[in-house]
Amino acid sequence: MTSLWKVLERLAPRLSHPATNALVLVLLVSGVYLRIQDVGYPFHHDFDESQYVNSSQSFLTGAPDPECCHPPVGKLLIGVGMLLSGNNPVGWRLMPLIFGLQCLVLVYLLATSLFQDRRAGWLAAAFLAADGFFLSYSRSSLGDVIIAGLVLWSVLAAVTARGWGGAIACALLIGTVTSVKWVGLLIVLPATLAIVLLKRAPWYVIFAFALVPVVHAAFWLLGFELTGKPTSLLFVVEEMQRRANFHLGFQHFINPLESAWYTWLVMWHPLVIKTQQVGDTLRIASAVGNPVLWFAADAVLFALPVVGALVALTPAWRERWFSFFDLTATRAFAILWGSWLSMLLLWMSGKISTYWYHYLYAWGFALVLLAGVMARVDRRFPKVTLGFVVVVLVVAAWFAPVWAELPISVEGAHLRLPFRSWW
């Protein structure tokens, strides 16, 4: 018992102000509770849940996959949840919930490993816990939080790789996330950057990423085997071409739910992914983020390349930078900013229809980046960090009913979501 207490004491938050430690734990506990509570509500499919659930049921029964666009892994994973808990609302949402909870741990591990500072890890986990974007998708039978979790896993594997074993694990994870949606392949860019920049493993282990297409093809073949289609590589190529052409054939901005990638940075059109009304009471799941975290992360994301250029070009700025951030933090910022940008590249291309939930894959890295900055602020200005965490908590409490489908009046919902583009 004494040993367990020592372990818990060693892992506990170590921020500079005791009140900040307590508030971080409040954010984490409440974030976990809001994700788990009544996850089986509503008792029917909402938004695009039917697309995933029906496809998952096809994999379980051997029927043809009715879903038109994506590789099989997201649907297979949701099917695992249905195997464990049944073809019911809890079973539909079990695997997204598990991945949503995993993300809390993953951002802690990623921030701690990159910044070599547990306070960055605790802040990252607390920020993600207090974010409605991740919270709402953790409670829905959709593949997006699975992708967000797997890209975090992939970069974590690259950051912690010490040799071929870590690089192969990273390649397997990248192959897996690519087999949920093809956008996942872009995470190979920051994974490569992490291995080369951190030098924790020899640079040549990046050749392990040659396994990514092998893993991807293997998942296609598994899906074909389960649904009675031909299990040949030629058929894999034909199916991939067919689905790629389908994606490229969409007309852009015909669907009113679409939004351009640059509007995500100002939370222009977050989606309401579940809604139920009984009388004057609403239960909704809005994917709007926590505005405090959102715009603080924006400020960091926009400032870093500008300051980075000044640091690279002028000795005075270089001296000022390294008086506040060490080389470890500098490398961490580069990897996280690169991860965030990489997960936007497909949507920036203008070739694919873009929706609010596509930003979820990049957003986790933005929160870890913000946590790293605030951890450094906490060393010198602990009251600033405390004040920031207090505001994050207050705003999260205000938005919690429209994130987690808690009963609320119509008037209360509109007070929290005051803009037409938020509905």
C-alpha positions in Angstrom: 0.0 0.0 0.0 2.9 2.3 0.8 4.5 1.6 -2.5 1.3 2.4 -4.4 1.0 5.7 -2.5 4.5 6.6 -3.5 3.8 5.8 -7.2 0.6 7.9 -7.1 2.5 10.7 -5.3 5.3 10.6 -8.0 2.8 10.8 -10.8 0.6 13.5 -9.3 0.4 16.9 -10.9 3.4 19.1 -10.0 2.3 22.5 -11.2 3.7 25.5 -9.3 0.5 26.5 -7.5 -1.4 23.9 -5.4 -4.7 25.2 -6.6 -3.8 24.6 -10.2 -3.0 21.0 -9.4 -6.5 20.6 -7.8 -8.2 22.3 -10.8 -6.4 20.1 -13.3 -7.7 17.0 -11.5 -11.3 18.5 -11.4 -11.1 19.0 -15.2 -9.9 15.5 -15.7 -12.5 13.8 -13.5 -15.4 15.9 -14.9 -14.2 15.3 -18.4 -14.2 11.5 -18.0 -17.6 11.6 -16.3 -19.1 13.7 -19.1 -17.8 11.3 -21.7 -19.1 8.2 -20.0 -22.5 9.3 -18.5 -25.5 8.1 -20.5 -23.4 7.3 -23.5 -26.2 5.0 -24.8 -28.5 8.1 -25.4 -30.2 8.6 -27.8 -31.5 5.1 -28.4 -31.2 5.4 -32.2 -28.7 6.5 -34.8 -28.0 10.2 -35.1 -26.0 12.2 -37.7 -23.8 9.8 -39.6 -23.9 7.0 -37.0 -26.1 4.8 -39.2 -23.4 4.8 -41.9 -20.9 3.3 -39.5 -23.2 1.0 -37.5 -24.8 -0.5 -40.6 -21.4 -1.2 -42.1 -20.1 -2.7 -38.9 -23.1 -5.0 -38.8 -22.3 -6.1 -42.3 -18.8 -7.1 -41.3 -20.2 -9.1 -38.4 -22.8 -10.9 -40.5 -20.8 -11.3 -43.8 -23.1 -9.1 -45.8 -21.7 -6.6 -48.4 -20.4 -3.3 -46.9 -22.9 -0.6 -47.8 -20.5 2.3 -46.9 -19.2 4.0 -50.1 -16.1 5.9 -49.2 -13.6 4.6 -46.6 -11.3 1.7 -45.8 -12.6 -0.9 -43.3 -10.8 -0.4 -40.0 -13.0 2.2 -38.4 -16.1 0.0 -39.2 -14.3 -3.1 -37.9 -13.4 -1.4 -34.6 -17.0 -0.2 -34.1 -18.0 -3.8 -34.8 -15.8 -5.0 -32.0 -17.7 -2.7 -29.6 -20.9 -4.3 -30.9 -19.5 -7.7 -30.3 -18.7 -6.8 -26.8 -21.9 -4.9 -25.8 -24.4 -5.9 -28.5 -26.1 -4.2 -31.4 -27.4 -1.5 -29.2 -26.6 2.2 -28.5 -23.9 1.4 -26.0 -22.3 -1.2 -28.3 -22.4 1.3 -31.2 -20.5 3.9 -29.2 -18.2 1.8 -27.1 -15.1 1.9 -29.3 -15.3 5.6 -30.0 -15.7 6.1 -26.2 -12.6 3.9 -25.5 -10.6 5.9 -28.0 -11.9 9.2 -26.6 -10.7 8.2 -23.1 -7.4 6.9 -24.5 -6.8 10.3 -26.0 -6.6 11.8 -22.5 -3.8 9.4 -21.7 -2.1 9.8 -25.1 -1.8 13.6 -24.9 -0.4 13.2 -21.3 2.3 10.7 -22.6 3.1 12.7 -25.7 3.5 16.0 -23.9 5.5 14.5 -21.1 7.8 12.7 -23.5 8.3 15.6 -25.8 8.8 18.3 -23.2 10.4 16.1 -20.6 8.0 17.7 -18.1 5.0 16.1 -16.4 3.3 19.4 -15.9 3.0 19.7 -19.7 1.4 16.2 -19.7 -1.1 17.0 -17.0 -2.1 20.3 -18.6 -2.5 18.6 -22.0 -4.8 15.9 -20.5 -6.8 18.6 -18.6 -7.2 20.7 -21.7 -8.4 17.8 -23.8 -10.8 16.8 -21.0 -12.3 20.3 -21.0 -12.7 20.4 -24.8 -16.1 19.8 -26.3 -14.8 18.9 -29.7 -13.2 15.7 -28.4 -15.9 15.2 -25.8 -18.8 15.1 -28.2 -17.1 12.8 -30.7 -16.1 10.4 -27.9 -19.8 9.8 -27.4 -20.8 9.1 -31.0 -20.5 6.1 -33.2 -18.3 7.8 -35.8 -14.8 7.1 -36.9 -13.3 10.5 -36.3 -12.2 10.1 -32.7 -10.7 6.8 -33.6 -8.5 8.5 -36.2 -7.6 11.3 -33.7 -6.5 8.6 -31.3 -4.5 6.6 -33.8 -2.6 9.6 -35.1 -1.7 10.5 -31.5 -0.6 6.9 -31.0 1.5 7.1 -34.2 3.4 10.2 -33.2 3.9 8.9 -29.7 5.4 5.8 -31.1 7.8 7.8 -33.2 8.7 10.1 -30.3 9.5 7.2 -28.0 11.1 4.9 -30.6 14.6 3.8 -29.6 15.3 1.5 -32.5 13.7 -0.8 -35.1 11.0 -2.1 -32.7 9.6 1.4 -32.0 9.8 2.3 -35.7 7.9 -0.9 -36.7 5.3 -0.2 -34.1 4.9 3.3 -35.5 4.6 1.9 -39.0 1.9 -0.6 -37.9 -0.1 2.3 -36.3 0.2 4.5 -39.4 -0.9 1.6 -41.5 -3.9 1.1 -39.2 -5.0 4.8 -39.1 -4.6 4.9 -42.9 -7.0 2.0 -43.0 -9.7 4.1 -41.2 -9.4 7.1 -43.6 -6.6 7.8 -46.1 -5.9 11.1 -44.5 -4.1 9.2 -41.8 -1.2 8.5 -44.1 -0.1 12.1 -43.7 1.0 11.4 -40.1 4.1 9.7 -41.6 5.5 13.2 -42.2 5.7 14.3 -38.5 6.6 10.7 -37.4 9.6 10.9 -39.7 10.4 14.4 -38.4 10.2 13.2 -34.8 12.6 10.3 -35.4 15.1 12.5 -37.3 15.0 15.5 -35.1 15.0 13.8 -31.7 17.7 11.3 -32.6 16.5 8.8 -30.0 16.6 6.2 -32.7 18.9 5.9 -35.8 17.6 7.9 -38.7 17.5 4.9 -41.0 14.7 3.2 -39.0 12.3 5.4 -41.0 12.6 2.7 -43.7 10.3 0.7 -41.4 7.5 2.9 -42.8 7.7 0.7 -46.0 5.4 -1.6 -43.9 2.6 1.0 -44.0 1.2 -0.1 -47.5 1.5 -3.7 -46.5 -0.6 -3.2 -43.3 -3.1 -1.2 -45.3 -3.5 -3.9 -48.0 -3.8 -6.5 -45.2 -6.8 -4.7 -43.7 -8.5 -4.4 -47.0 -8.1 -8.1 -47.5 -9.5 -8.8 -44.1 -12.5 -6.7 -44.9 -13.0 -8.5 -48.2 -12.8 -11.8 -46.4 -15.4 -10.9 -43.9 -17.8 -9.6 -46.5 -17.4 -12.3 -49.1 -15.5 -10.2 -51.7 -12.5 -11.4 -53.8 -9.3 -11.5 -51.6 -6.8 -10.4 -54.2 -4.4 -7.5 -54.3 -5.8 -6.6 -57.8 -9.2 -6.2 -56.3 -7.7 -4.1 -53.4 -6.3 -1.7 -56.0 -9.6 -1.6 -58.0 -11.6 -0.9 -54.9 -9.2 1.9 -53.7 -9.4 3.5 -57.2 -13.2 3.3 -57.2 -13.5 5.0 -53.7 -10.8 7.6 -54.6 -12.8 8.6 -57.7 -16.0 8.7 -55.6 -14.3 11.2 -53.2 -12.9 13.3 -56.0 -16.3 13.4 -57.7 -18.1 15.2 -54.9 -19.2 18.7 -55.8 -17.9 21.1 -53.1 -20.1 23.2 -50.8 -23.4 21.7 -52.0 -23.9 20.3 -48.5 -24.8 23.0 -46.0 -22.7 21.2 -43.4 -19.5 21.7 -45.3 -17.0 24.3 -44.1 -13.6 25.5 -45.6 -10.6 24.4 -43.6 -9.6 28.0 -42.7 -12.9 28.6 -41.0 -12.1 25.9 -38.5 -9.6 28.2 -36.9 -12.3 30.6 -35.8 -14.9 28.0 -35.0 -17.2 29.2 -37.7 -19.3 26.1 -38.3 -19.1 23.5 -35.6 -21.7 20.8 -36.1 -24.5 19.6 -33.8 -24.1 15.8 -34.1 -27.0 14.7 -31.9 -30.2 16.5 -31.0 -33.4 15.4 -29.2 -36.2 17.6 -28.0 -39.0 16.6 -25.5 -41.3 19.5 -24.9 -39.2 22.6 -23.9 -36.1 20.4 -23.1 -33.2 19.7 -25.4 -30.5 17.1 -25.2 -27.8 18.0 -27.8 -24.2 17.1 -28.6 -22.5 20.1 -30.1 -19.0 19.7 -31.4 -18.1 23.3 -30.6 -14.8 23.6 -28.8 -13.9 25.4 -25.6 -13.4 29.0 -26.9 -10.7 29.8 -24.4 -8.5 26.8 -25.5 -9.4 27.3 -29.1 -8.2 30.9 -29.5 -5.3 30.4 -27.1 -4.1 27.5 -29.3 -4.7 29.7 -32.4 -2.4 32.4 -30.9 0.3 29.8 -30.3 0.0 28.2 -33.7 0.2 31.5 -35.6 2.9 33.0 -33.4 5.3 30.0 -33.6 6.3 30.3 -37.3 6.7 34.1 -37.0 8.8 33.9 -33.8 10.7 30.9 -35.3 11.7 32.9 -38.3 12.9 35.8 -36.1 14.9 33.3 -33.9 16.5 31.8 -36.9 17.5 35.2 -38.4 18.4 37.4 -35.5 20.8 36.7 -32.6 18.8 39.0 -30.2 15.6 37.0 -30.7 17.6 33.8 -30.5 18.9 34.8 -27.1 15.5 35.9 -25.9 13.9 32.6 -27.0 16.5 30.3 -25.3 16.2 32.3 -22.1 12.6 31.0 -21.9 12.5 27.8 -24.0 15.3 25.2 -24.1 16.3 23.0 -27.0 14.0 20.2 -25.8 10.9 22.5 -25.9 12.0 23.9 -29.3 12.1 20.5 -30.9 8.8 19.6 -29.3 7.2 22.7 -30.8 8.5 21.8 -34.2 7.2 18.3 -34.1 3.8 19.3 -32.7 3.3 22.2 -35.2 4.4 19.9 -38.0 1.9 17.3 -36.8 -0.9 19.9 -36.7 -0.1 21.2 -40.2 0.3 17.7 -41.7 -3.2 16.7 -40.7 -4.5 19.8 -42.5 -2.7 19.3 -45.8 -5.4 17.2 -47.6 -8.1 19.7 -46.7 -5.9 22.6 -47.8 -5.6 21.0 -51.2 -9.2 21.8 -52.2 -9.6 18.4 -53.8 -11.8 16.9 -51.1 -15.0 18.1 -49.4 -14.3 19.5 -46.0 -16.3 19.3 -42.8 -15.8 20.5 -39.2 -14.9 17.0 -37.9 -11.9 16.8 -40.2 -10.1 19.3 -37.9 -10.3 16.8 -35.0 -7.3 14.9 -36.4 -5.1 18.0 -36.0 -6.7 19.5 -32.9 -5.1 17.1 -30.4 -1.6 18.3 -31.4 -2.7 22.0 -31.0 -3.8 21.3 -27.5 -0.5 19.5 -26.6 1.4 22.5 -28.1 -0.6 24.9 -26.0 0.0 22.7 -22.9 3.8 22.9 -23.5 3.7 26.7 -23.7 1.6 26.9 -20.5 3.9 24.5 -18.7 6.8 26.9 -19.4 4.7 29.9 -18.3 3.9 28.0 -15.1 7.6 27.9 -14.1 7.8 31.7 -14.0 4.3 33.0 -13.7 2.3 30.4 -11.8 -0.6 32.7 -11.2 -1.0 33.2 -14.9 -1.4 29.5 -15.4 -3.8 29.3 -12.5 -5.9 32.0 -13.9 -6.0 30.4 -17.3 -7.0 27.0 -15.9 -9.8 28.7 -13.9 -11.2 30.4 -17.0 -11.0 27.1 -18.9 -12.9 25.3 -16.1 -15.6 28.0 -16.0 -16.2 28.0 -19.7 -16.2 24.2 -19.8 -18.9 24.2 -17.1 -21.0 26.6 -19.1 -20.8 24.6 -22.3 -21.0 21.1 -20.7 -24.8 20.7 -21.2 -24.5 21.1 -25.0 -21.4 19.0 -25.3 -22.6 16.0 -23.2 -26.3 15.9 -24.0 -27.4 17.0 -20.5 -31.0 18.2 -20.4 -31.3 21.9 -21.0 -34.0 24.4 -22.0 -34.2 25.6 -25.6 -33.3 29.1 -24.3 -30.3 27.8 -22.4 -29.1 25.9 -25.5 -29.3 29.0 -27.6 -27.5 31.1 -25.0 -24.6 28.7 -25.3 -24.8 28.4 -29.1 -25.8 31.9 -30.0 -24.7 31.9 -33.7 -26.7 30.5 -36.6 -23.6 28.8 -38.0 -23.2 26.9 -34.7 -26.4 24.9 -35.4 
